[in-house]
Amino acid sequence: MNIKGYRGRKILTLILVAFILQLSFPVTVGAANNANLDLNYLLYVKNLLETHYFYETTESELIEGAIRGIFQALDENSQYYTREEFQRLTEELSGEFIGIGVYIKEDKGSIIISEPIKGSPAERVGLQAGDEIISVNGENVKGKSLEEVTQLIKGEAGTTVKLGISRNNNRIYKNIKRAEIIINPVEFKILNDRIGYIKITQFNPHTYENVVSALREFDKKSITNIIIDLRNNPGGLLSEVVNILNLFIPEGPIVHVKYKDNVEQTYYSNLKKPKYKLAVLVNENSASASEIFAGAVKDTKVGTIIGVKTYGKGTVQNIIPLPYGDGIKLTIAEYQTPNKSTINKEGIQPDIIIKSQDQQLKKAIEVLAQ
């Protein structure tokens, strides 16, 4: 190798890079440090990318990237969503969507049914957790993403989709009629010792009405000891958890919400005399509205919190649609428990700490039976 020639080319390359940098960024180091980074500066950088960036990109891709970059400067719960992402978010929050009624996941390149929704078309035709989806309307889905398979399964209510399923090395084909799916996030039953059990998986617009239905059944049997299971509940709508707490919490504050510029709003219960004794199960995945519930029960002493410390998401988000079908989720407030304890990044500490899931339920029954 000609070392001298190599060094010459290397020096030339470095000089060329330096020359391009000088042309592209005619700003001194001192000026850059003191620069007021405004919209014009962002447009300046965008123009540089469009002029010099080697690979092809579109203006819409650059703008989407810039918007996502803005949200990286905010808290972890504020987020930008594309049109498809925003549609999924609003469906999830509404508790209603058009489909066959299954939760699916991607696992090592395969699309697997996590769980069919109770009472859905998928459950009625016999789809099961663990089934692998291998085709949709005759189209092989091997190598397709979760999003692509979801879009293939979706369609208008009343239309039919044909799924190919692999189960225990057998291939099964099912014709499933799409329908409006309403997610009921509440399950309830009566345990031994005349204890009611209510599991709430999320606080969507149908949570309150289904909790009321559960309590109505308990009232018929004069059951006043109730376990509320909020384990793995990520939260949901503030209005729903406030309405539900009005069924349990004595007259007084439920939650304090602190907005920008020291504006504070307090939600109150109007319940004169609570008639239920509660045991509330929580874990490290109980977040947001679940923590509002647990915090209110703990502070007002109408029940016992059992499990492990909760997630610690003490912020409130607003969902804002944007003109092109995309949207944002923006943190607009923090909340505190009735005694004004801060939850964000702190969580709710249970009254009784138990790590074992089975032992948590057993302890709840024991506490209520006393």
C-alpha positions as CSV (number, residue, x, y, z in Angstrom):
1,M,0.0,0.0,0.0
2,N,1.2,3.5,-0.8
3,I,1.0,5.0,2.7
4,K,1.8,8.5,1.5
5,G,-0.9,8.3,-1.1
6,Y,-3.4,6.9,1.4
7,R,-2.6,9.7,3.9
8,G,-3.0,12.2,1.1
9,R,-6.5,10.9,0.2
10,K,-7.5,10.8,3.9
11,I,-6.4,14.4,4.5
12,L,-8.3,15.4,1.3
13,T,-11.4,13.7,2.6
14,L,-11.2,15.5,6.0
15,I,-10.7,18.8,4.2
16,L,-13.7,18.1,2.0
17,V,-15.9,17.3,5.1
18,A,-14.7,20.4,6.8
19,F,-15.4,22.5,3.7
20,I,-19.0,21.1,3.5
21,L,-19.5,21.8,7.2
22,Q,-18.4,25.4,6.6
23,L,-20.7,25.8,3.7
24,S,-23.7,24.2,5.4
25,F,-23.5,25.8,8.8
26,P,-22.2,29.4,8.5
27,V,-22.6,29.9,12.3
28,T,-19.7,30.3,14.7
29,V,-19.5,28.1,17.8
30,G,-20.3,31.0,20.1
31,A,-23.3,32.1,18.0
32,A,-24.6,28.5,18.0
33,N,-24.5,28.3,21.7
34,N,-26.4,31.5,22.1
35,A,-28.8,30.9,19.2
36,N,-32.5,31.3,19.7
37,L,-33.8,27.9,18.4
38,D,-37.1,28.9,16.7
39,L,-39.2,27.7,13.8
40,N,-37.0,29.4,11.3
41,Y,-34.0,27.4,12.5
42,L,-36.0,24.2,12.2
43,L,-36.9,25.1,8.6
44,Y,-33.2,25.9,8.0
45,V,-32.2,22.4,9.1
46,K,-35.0,20.8,7.1
47,N,-33.8,22.6,4.0
48,L,-30.3,21.3,4.6
49,L,-31.6,17.8,4.8
50,E,-33.6,18.1,1.6
51,T,-30.5,19.6,-0.2
52,H,-27.7,17.3,1.0
53,Y,-29.1,14.1,2.5
54,F,-28.1,11.2,0.3
55,Y,-31.1,8.9,0.7
56,E,-34.6,9.8,-0.6
57,T,-37.1,11.1,1.9
58,T,-40.4,13.0,1.6
59,E,-41.5,16.2,3.2
60,S,-44.2,14.5,5.1
61,E,-41.7,12.0,6.5
62,L,-39.5,14.9,7.7
63,I,-42.5,16.7,9.2
64,E,-43.7,13.6,11.0
65,G,-40.2,13.0,12.4
66,A,-40.0,16.7,13.5
67,I,-43.3,16.3,15.4
68,R,-42.2,13.1,17.0
69,G,-39.0,14.9,18.0
70,I,-41.0,17.6,19.7
71,F,-42.7,15.0,21.9
72,Q,-39.3,13.5,22.9
73,A,-38.8,16.8,24.8
74,L,-42.0,16.2,26.8
75,D,-42.9,13.6,29.5
76,E,-43.2,9.9,28.7
77,N,-47.0,10.0,28.6
78,S,-47.3,12.6,25.9
79,Q,-47.2,11.2,22.5
80,Y,-47.9,11.8,18.8
81,Y,-50.0,9.2,16.8
82,T,-50.3,8.7,13.0
83,R,-53.8,8.3,11.6
84,E,-53.7,4.5,12.0
85,E,-52.2,4.7,15.5
86,F,-54.8,7.4,16.5
87,Q,-57.7,5.3,15.3
88,R,-56.5,2.3,17.4
89,L,-56.1,4.6,20.4
90,T,-59.6,6.0,20.2
91,E,-61.1,2.5,19.7
92,E,-59.2,1.3,22.7
93,L,-60.4,4.2,24.9
94,S,-64.0,4.0,23.6
95,G,-64.3,0.3,24.3
96,E,-66.0,-0.2,20.9
97,F,-64.8,-1.3,17.5
98,I,-65.8,-3.3,14.4
99,G,-64.1,-6.6,14.1
100,I,-64.2,-10.3,15.1
101,G,-63.2,-9.7,18.7
102,V,-59.7,-11.1,19.4
103,Y,-56.6,-9.8,21.0
104,I,-53.6,-10.8,18.9
105,K,-49.8,-10.5,19.4
106,E,-46.6,-11.1,17.4
107,D,-44.4,-13.9,18.7
108,K,-41.2,-14.9,16.9
109,G,-42.6,-13.9,13.5
110,S,-46.0,-15.5,14.0
111,I,-49.4,-13.9,14.8
112,I,-50.9,-15.5,17.8
113,I,-54.4,-15.1,19.3
114,S,-53.9,-13.9,22.9
115,E,-57.5,-14.2,23.9
116,P,-60.9,-14.0,22.2
117,I,-63.2,-11.4,23.7
118,K,-66.1,-13.0,25.7
119,G,-69.3,-13.1,23.6
120,S,-67.5,-12.0,20.4
121,P,-67.9,-13.6,17.0
122,A,-64.4,-15.1,17.4
123,E,-65.4,-16.8,20.6
124,R,-68.6,-18.1,19.1
125,V,-66.8,-19.9,16.3
126,G,-64.4,-21.5,18.7
127,L,-61.1,-19.5,18.3
128,Q,-58.8,-20.1,21.3
129,A,-55.9,-18.5,23.0
130,G,-52.7,-19.8,21.4
131,D,-54.2,-20.3,18.0
132,E,-51.8,-19.1,15.2
133,I,-53.3,-17.1,12.4
134,I,-51.7,-18.4,9.1
135,S,-54.0,-16.8,6.5
136,V,-56.7,-14.1,6.1
137,N,-59.1,-14.6,3.2
138,G,-56.7,-17.1,1.6
139,E,-53.7,-14.7,1.9
140,N,-50.7,-16.2,3.7
141,V,-49.7,-13.9,6.6
142,K,-46.2,-15.4,7.2
143,G,-43.8,-12.5,7.6
144,K,-46.5,-9.8,7.8
145,S,-46.5,-7.4,10.7
146,L,-49.1,-7.3,13.5
147,E,-50.4,-4.0,11.9
148,E,-50.7,-5.6,8.5
149,V,-52.6,-8.6,9.8
150,T,-54.9,-6.4,11.8
151,Q,-55.8,-4.4,8.8
152,L,-56.6,-7.6,6.8
153,I,-58.9,-8.8,9.5
154,K,-60.8,-5.5,9.8
155,G,-63.8,-4.7,7.7
156,E,-67.4,-3.4,7.8
157,A,-69.9,-4.9,10.3
158,G,-71.9,-7.7,8.7
159,T,-69.1,-8.8,6.3
160,T,-67.3,-12.0,6.6
161,V,-63.6,-12.8,6.9
162,K,-62.0,-16.3,6.5
163,L,-59.2,-17.1,9.0
164,G,-56.8,-19.9,8.6
165,I,-55.7,-21.2,12.0
166,S,-52.9,-23.6,13.1
167,R,-53.7,-25.4,16.3
168,N,-51.7,-28.4,17.6
169,N,-50.3,-28.9,14.0
170,N,-53.8,-29.0,12.6
171,R,-55.1,-26.4,10.1
172,I,-58.6,-25.1,10.8
173,Y,-60.5,-22.6,8.7
174,K,-63.3,-20.4,10.1
175,N,-65.7,-18.0,8.4
176,I,-66.3,-15.2,10.9
177,K,-68.9,-12.4,10.5
178,R,-67.6,-9.0,11.7
179,A,-69.7,-7.1,14.2
180,E,-69.6,-4.2,16.6
181,I,-67.6,-5.3,19.6
182,I,-68.3,-3.6,23.0
183,I,-65.6,-4.4,25.5
184,N,-66.9,-5.1,29.0
185,P,-63.9,-4.5,31.3
186,V,-65.7,-5.8,34.4
187,E,-66.0,-9.4,35.6
188,F,-67.7,-10.4,38.8
189,K,-68.6,-13.4,40.9
190,I,-69.4,-14.4,44.4
191,L,-66.7,-16.2,46.4
192,N,-66.9,-18.3,49.5
193,D,-67.8,-16.6,52.7
194,R,-70.3,-14.4,50.9
195,I,-67.7,-12.1,49.4
196,G,-68.2,-10.3,46.2
197,Y,-65.4,-10.1,43.7
198,I,-65.1,-7.5,40.9
199,K,-62.2,-7.5,38.4
200,I,-61.8,-4.2,36.5
201,T,-59.3,-4.5,33.6
202,Q,-59.6,-0.8,32.5
203,F,-61.7,2.3,33.0
204,N,-63.4,2.7,29.6
205,P,-66.9,4.2,29.0
206,H,-68.6,1.0,29.9
207,T,-66.9,0.4,33.3
208,Y,-69.3,2.3,35.5
209,E,-72.5,0.7,34.1
210,N,-71.0,-2.8,34.5
211,V,-69.8,-2.1,38.1
212,V,-73.4,-1.0,38.9
213,S,-74.8,-4.2,37.4
214,A,-72.4,-6.2,39.6
215,L,-73.3,-4.3,42.7
216,R,-77.0,-4.8,41.9
217,E,-76.4,-8.6,42.0
218,F,-74.5,-8.4,45.2
219,D,-77.2,-6.3,46.8
220,K,-79.8,-9.0,46.0
221,K,-77.8,-11.4,48.2
222,S,-77.0,-8.7,50.9
223,I,-73.3,-8.9,50.1
224,T,-71.4,-5.9,51.5
225,N,-67.8,-7.3,51.6
226,I,-66.2,-6.8,48.2
227,I,-62.9,-7.4,46.6
228,I,-62.0,-4.9,43.8
229,D,-59.2,-6.4,41.6
230,L,-57.2,-3.7,39.9
231,R,-54.1,-5.7,39.2
232,N,-52.6,-5.0,35.7
233,N,-55.3,-2.3,35.1
234,P,-53.4,0.5,33.2
235,G,-56.1,3.1,33.9
236,G,-58.5,4.9,31.6
237,L,-61.0,7.7,31.9
238,L,-61.0,10.0,34.9
239,S,-64.8,10.5,34.7
240,E,-65.4,6.7,35.0
241,V,-63.2,6.2,38.1
242,V,-64.7,9.2,39.8
243,N,-68.3,8.0,39.1
244,I,-67.4,4.5,40.4
245,L,-65.7,5.9,43.5
246,N,-69.0,7.8,44.3
247,L,-70.4,4.3,44.9
248,F,-67.9,3.5,47.6
249,I,-66.2,6.7,49.1
250,P,-67.9,8.7,51.8
251,E,-68.8,12.3,51.3
252,G,-65.7,14.4,50.6
253,P,-62.9,14.7,48.1
254,I,-62.1,11.9,45.8
255,V,-59.1,13.3,43.9
256,H,-57.4,16.7,43.4
257,V,-56.4,17.6,39.8
258,K,-53.7,20.3,39.4
259,Y,-53.6,22.1,36.1
260,K,-51.1,24.6,34.6
261,D,-50.8,28.0,36.3
262,N,-51.8,26.6,39.8
263,V,-55.4,25.9,38.7
264,E,-56.8,23.1,40.8
265,Q,-60.0,21.1,40.6
266,T,-61.3,18.7,43.2
267,Y,-63.8,15.9,42.5
268,Y,-66.1,15.1,45.4
269,S,-68.2,12.1,46.5
270,N,-71.8,12.8,47.6
271,L,-72.3,9.4,49.3
272,K,-73.7,10.0,52.8
273,K,-72.9,6.5,54.2
274,P,-70.8,3.8,52.5
275,K,-72.4,0.4,52.7
276,Y,-69.5,-1.7,51.3
277,K,-66.3,-2.9,53.0
278,L,-63.5,-3.1,50.4
279,A,-60.3,-5.0,49.8
280,V,-58.5,-3.6,46.8
281,L,-55.8,-5.7,45.0
282,V,-53.0,-3.8,43.2
283,N,-49.6,-4.6,41.6
284,E,-46.8,-2.8,39.8
285,N,-48.9,-2.6,36.7
286,S,-51.9,-0.8,38.4
287,A,-51.6,2.7,37.0
288,S,-53.3,6.1,36.6
289,A,-57.1,5.7,37.2
290,S,-56.4,2.5,39.2
291,E,-54.1,4.5,41.5
292,I,-56.8,7.2,41.9
293,F,-59.2,4.4,43.0
294,A,-56.6,2.9,45.4
295,G,-55.5,6.2,46.8
296,A,-59.1,7.3,47.5
297,V,-59.9,4.0,49.3
298,K,-56.7,4.2,51.3
299,D,-57.1,7.8,52.4
300,T,-60.8,7.5,53.4
301,K,-60.2,4.1,55.1
302,V,-63.2,2.4,53.5
303,G,-61.0,-0.6,52.6
304,T,-57.6,-2.2,52.7
305,I,-55.1,-2.0,49.8
306,I,-53.3,-5.4,49.3
307,G,-50.5,-6.3,46.9
308,V,-47.3,-4.4,45.9
309,K,-46.6,-0.8,45.2
310,T,-48.4,0.6,42.1
311,Y,-46.9,2.0,38.9
312,G,-46.8,5.7,39.9
313,K,-48.5,7.4,36.9
314,G,-50.1,10.4,38.6
315,T,-50.8,12.5,35.5
316,V,-53.8,13.3,33.4
317,Q,-53.7,13.2,29.6
318,N,-56.0,14.9,27.0
319,I,-56.6,13.2,23.7
320,I,-56.6,15.8,20.9
321,P,-57.5,14.9,17.2
322,L,-55.5,16.7,14.5
323,P,-56.8,17.9,11.1
324,Y,-55.4,15.0,9.0
325,G,-56.8,12.2,11.2
326,D,-53.7,11.9,13.3
327,G,-53.6,13.1,16.9
328,I,-51.8,13.7,20.1
329,K,-52.0,12.6,23.8
330,L,-50.9,15.5,25.9
331,T,-50.3,15.6,29.7
332,I,-52.4,18.5,31.0
333,A,-52.4,17.9,34.8
334,E,-51.2,16.0,37.8
335,Y,-53.5,14.5,40.4
336,Q,-53.3,13.9,44.1
337,T,-55.2,11.6,46.6
338,P,-57.8,13.0,48.9
339,N,-55.1,13.7,51.5
340,K,-53.1,15.5,48.8
341,S,-50.4,12.7,48.5
342,T,-48.5,12.9,45.2
343,I,-48.7,9.7,43.2
344,N,-46.6,10.5,40.1
345,K,-43.4,8.5,40.2
346,E,-44.3,7.5,43.7
347,G,-47.2,5.1,43.4
348,I,-49.6,3.8,46.1
349,Q,-48.0,1.8,48.9
350,P,-50.4,-1.0,49.9
351,D,-51.6,-1.4,53.5
352,I,-50.6,-5.0,53.3
353,I,-47.6,-5.9,51.1
354,I,-47.8,-9.4,49.5
355,K,-46.0,-10.4,46.3
356,S,-47.7,-13.7,45.5
357,Q,-50.8,-13.3,43.4
358,D,-52.6,-16.2,44.9
359,Q,-51.7,-15.1,48.4
360,Q,-53.0,-11.6,47.6
361,L,-56.5,-12.9,46.9
362,K,-56.3,-15.2,49.9
363,K,-55.4,-12.3,52.2
364,A,-58.2,-10.2,50.8
365,I,-60.7,-12.9,51.7
366,E,-59.2,-13.2,55.1
367,V,-59.3,-9.4,55.8
368,L,-63.0,-9.2,54.7
369,A,-64.0,-12.2,56.7
370,Q,-62.8,-10.7,59.9
